[in-house]
Amino acid sequence: MLVPFLAAAPLATVLVATGSLELGRRWAMADAIGRFRGIEATVRGSHFPLTPSVLDSIGGLTSTELLAFGKDKKLVTTTLSMPGDQIDLLSGQVSALRKEEANFHETPLAADEHRFLAYEFQRLPMNDNALWHGSFGFLG
């Protein structure tokens, strides 16, 4: 009578742990998406120029790293503090993502031993025709 219980206990433990892991992952993704959508709403609805200092402020307030691209899809400025070759690597990964439909990309991007979730959007600034894309949330 004790043998079936001892056999079922490890299986139940594994199932509970797996379920908890999946629920935790979903909760964290939903939190990240909500934060990114909040940033997008703020930036899209604003009329101020997205200067490097403004991007630094947004990144600091939201605990995200930001990449700004011009209308030629080249990197204009970023809040990332890592070597230039690693920023170029991330920039290239973002360019590859832009071919997809979704704004949020669940597959993490990696550079300089850091992993990032990507969320993209466009904004047409008031002062010129340059597009602004991209927001990266630090995963760690």
Secondary structure, 3 states (H helix, E strand, C coil): CHHHHHHHHHHHHHHHHHHHHHHHHHHHHHHHHHHHHHHHHHHHCCCCCCCHHHHHHHHHHHCEEEEEECCCCCEEEECCCCCHHHHHHHHHHHHHHCCCCCCEEEEEEEECCEEEEEECCCECCCCCCCCECCEEEECC
